[in-house]
């Protein structure tokens, strides 16, 4: 998990009518606002490798084919304070070049600026992972960082 980097650098959320979603190198997070007092038994959440279906009190909230595949057995959902559903999906492809541009195949796309910021964060997260001990939390990135930025792995150390 890449939580320490994420906590220091913040997240780049993509707002939706029902809440927001954001991502790290390894995971996609979905936060769904529900009516206060919602109970776990009011929620039906089906997480599959490439599909998600969420309904609350019989009303469909989120349903469709995910932008990319996830590890089915590692997807989880929780109800927090009886007013927020947090869904965590583990990406199958966990490299910096795999920046989801939308949550579902044709829905909840990040606008171009948000998409750019997401890709920057994933590239910085990749640099942090490749260089433990260095703090990239305050770093700025410019230039070609699309698809995960330059690959320095072949350089001699």
Secondary structure, DSSP 4 states (H G I P E B T S, - for coil): --HHHHHHH----EE-SSEEEEE-SSEEEEEEE--TT--GGGEEEEE-SSEEEEEETTEEEEEEEBSS-B-GGG-EEEEETTTEEEEEEEBSS-STT---SEEETTEEEPPHHHHHHHHHHHHHHHHHHHSTT---TT----SS-GGGS---TTS--
